[in-house]
Amino acid sequence: MAKISPIQFLRQVKQEVKKVTWPVKKEVMQTSTMVIILVAIAATFFFFVDQIIGWLMKLILGLGV
């Protein structure tokens, strides 16, 4: 691997950043909203699964409900 100067490296980074296609505000808002919704759904699902498993463990071990 050839060594390059820090200045040359920064120039290459600048060139690569120019090639990036950045999302528009609408896309960012849509994807952020979807992530928040899916996280809320997953959290709710795992909460109920945890509650059911906890209830079953108490039932099996005879610790009372």
PELIN-V898286 format. One record per backbone hydrogen bond with DSSP energy under -1.0 kcal/mol. CO is the residue of the C=O (numbers start at 0). NH is the residue of the N-H. If there is no record, write none. Layout:
co: {CO/CO}
nh: {NH/NH}
This chain:
co: {4/5/6/7/8/9/10/11/12/13/23/24/25/26/27/28/29/30/31/32/33/34/35/36/37/38/39/40/41/42/43/44/45/46/47/48/49/50/51/52/53/54/55/56/57}
nh: {8/9/10/11/12/13/14/15/16/17/27/28/29/30/31/32/33/34/35/36/37/38/39/40/41/42/43/44/45/46/47/48/49/50/51/52/53/54/55/56/57/58/59/60/62}
